[in-house]
Amino acid sequence: MRHFTTGLGLIITAFMTLPLLLVILFSFGTSVVMTFPIPGFTLDWYRALLARDEFAGALRNSLVITASVGLGATAIGTLAAMVIARMRPRRSATAMFLFGLPMMMPPLVLALAILAFFSTIGMKLSLATVILAHLTFTLPFVILIVSARLRDLNPAMADSARDLGASPFTVFRTVTFPLIRPTLFGAALIAMSLSLDDFIITFFLIGGGNTLPTLVWGMLRTGIDPQVNALGTLILLFTIGTAAVALRLTRFRG
């Protein structure tokens, strides 16, 4: 039985990782056609990608969106988590469920719902609408992560600071924030990673311009280009790097 489960685990792992490894491998291949084994190694596709005019604009838009979402989701999510932490268990569970709804919805349904809302209020599609939309599905992750960390804190430390006359802001600044600071950085990185990888919601709400995922989609419309593999590799490495750092900072055990 152990050999069966080990073999099954290896098959599942290979099924999940081999496509990603092939994207990385083909991004360094000299051939325009994706063939294995690759005839040689080159960085020409990365140079060609960096020379594209639309790449600079897509990179700039992605950086603006991901940075804004990371900061916004962390700030709002931390405040929400602190409020939820003070609620009674039943109300806290209800609040967590309501905040988690966007995370459970299919991205296409969420994108259409947000698009309909912005159209109703007459808001023009732009980077701002993308940022607001990304906040809806990244906030639940931040709230869950920060709430879990707040539950692990010893309330006696904050109570002692209050007994000494510290204001709520002083308690947060001198007691709570130093203890949860690594978790906040990790939550921000996770929010940024989710935002960078999103395609469906961004596609519906960006209006004009591109982000890195929508640029990949646009490049694929004209055929499979090795530059797509190069861009996919850059996105993949950023995502893996931020996820690894975030998981370490948040001490994820699930």
N, C-alpha and C positions, 0 to 999 in steps of 0.2 A: 504493500500500500504506500509505503514511504517513497519507493522508486517512482510509482505512478504520479503522486502529487509533486515530486521534484521535477519529473519530466514535463508535467502539465504546466508547472510554474515557469520552466524554461521556455516552453512554447509560447506562453502568453507574453512573457518578457520580450522574446524575440519579435513577436508580432507587433508589439507596441514600440519597440526601439529601432528596429531595422529600417523602417521608412525614414525616420529622422536621421539616422546615420547615413543613409543613401543620399539624402538632400545635401548633407554636409560634404560627402565625398564628391558628388557630381559638381558641386560649386567650385571645386579645385581642378576639375578635369579639363583637358585641352580640347576635347571634342564638343562640337555644338550639339550633337545627338547624344542622349544619355545612354551610354553603353557600358557594360561591365565585363571585364575589368577596364578601367579608364586607361587611355593610351599614355597619359602623362599628367603632370601637375603644373598648374599655372595660377597666377593671381589676376590674370587679365579680366576675368568677369567681375571681380571686385572693383578694379580700376574703371571699367566701363560703367558699372553701376554708379560709382561716385561721380562720374562725369556727366551723368544724366541731369538735365535741368530740373525735371520734376522730382528727382530724389531729394534735392535740398529742401524744396517746399514741403514735401511729405514728411521729411525728418523734422523740420521746424514745427509743423503742425502737431506731430506726434509728441514732441517734447513739451510743447505748450499744454496739450491736453493731459498728458500723463502727470506732469508736475502739478497742474491745477487740481486734478482729481486726487492725487496723493495727499496734497495738503488739505483740500476741502473735506475729503472723506475721513481723514484722520481727526481733524478738528471737530467736525459735526458728530462723527461716530463716537468719539471719546465723551463728548457732552451727553449724548444719548445713552451711552453705556453707564455713565455715572448716575443719571436720572433713574434708569431701569434698576440699577443696583440698590436704590433706596426704596423701591416699590415692594409691596407684599408679593409673595410667591405667585399667586394667581394672576395678579395684574402684570407682574414681570413676564410670566409666560405668554400672556396675551400680547404684550408689547413686542416681545421677541418674535412671535409669529407674524404680526403685522409688518414689522420691519423686514422680516425674511421673505415676504411674498415676492418681491422683484427677483430675488435670487432663485426662486422656485419656478418662475414663469419661463416659458420658452422665449429665447431672445427675439424671435420674429414677432411674437405677440406683444412683447414689451415695447419693441421698436414702433410698431403700429399704434399702440396706445399712446405713447409719448408724442409721436408725430401728430396724431389726432388732437391731442391736448394743445400742442404748440400752434397748430393751425387754427384752433378755436379761439385762442387768445390773440392771434395775429402776430406771433413771434416769428421773425425771419430766421431761416436756418443758417447756422454759422458754427464756428468753433464753440461758441458759448452754449448753443443747444446740445452739442455733443458732450461738453463737459457736464452739463446738468443731467443729461441722460445717463452718462457713465456713473454719476454719483448715485443714481437710484439702485444700481446693481452692485456697486462696490461697498456702499455703506453697510449692508448686512454683514459682510465679511469682517469689516473693521469692528462693528458692534459686538459680534460673536467673540472675536479675539480679545478685545479689551475687556469685555464682561467676564470672560474666563479668568483673566489676570486679576481683575478687581476682586473676584471671589476668593482668590488665594491670599489676598493681603490680610494681615492681622489688624482688625479694626481697633485694637487697643492703642496702636501708635497714633492714629488720627484722633481718637478720643482723648488721649493725653494732651495733644496739642490744643484741642478745643478747651480742655479744662484749664490750660495755662493762659487762655484768653486769645488764642489765635483766631483770626477771621477765617471763613470758609476758603477764601482765595489763598490765604497764607498757608492753610493746611494742605491745599492742593499743591502749591508751589514748593513747599519745603518737605512734605512727607510723601504725598501720593505720586506726584510727577516723577521724582527721582527713582521711585520703585518701579514705575510702569514705563519709563522712558525707552528701554530696549524693545518692549512690546509695541510701543507706538511706532518706532522706526520700522519694525517688522511689518506691522499692519499697513503702514504707508507704502512699503515696497510691494506688498501683495496687491494693494489697490492699484498701484501704478502698473504692475504686470498684467492684471486683468484688463485695465484700460488700454494698454498698448496692443494686446492681442485681439481686442474686439473688432469684428468686421461688420456684422449684421446691423447693429444699432448705429454704428458710425456711418455706414453706407446710406441709411435712411435719413440721417439727421444732419449730415455735414453741409448739405447744400452744394457749394463749390469747393474745389481744392481736393487734396488727397491726404491721407495718413499712410503710414507704411503698409498696413494690411490692405487698404483699398488700392494702393499702388500695385501690390502683388496681383490683385484681381484684374486690374487694368492691363498689366503686362501679360497675364495668361490669356487674355482675349485674343491676342495676336499669335498665340502658340506658346509652346514650352521653350523658354529661353534660359540658358544657364545663368543669366543675371537674376532670374527669379530664385534659383537655388541659392545664389549668393545673398540676396536680400532675406530669404527665408532663414538662412543660417545666422545672419546677424540678429534677427528677431528672436530666433530660438536660443541663441547664446545669452542674450539679454534676459529673456524670460527665465531660463534655468539659473542664471547667476543671481537674479533678484529673489527667486523662489528659495534658493539654497540659503542665502543670507537671511531672508525673512523667517524661514523655518527655524533657523538657529536662534535668532533674536527672540522669537515668540515661544521657543521651547515647546514646539508642537509635539504632542504625544499621541494624537489620534490615529 
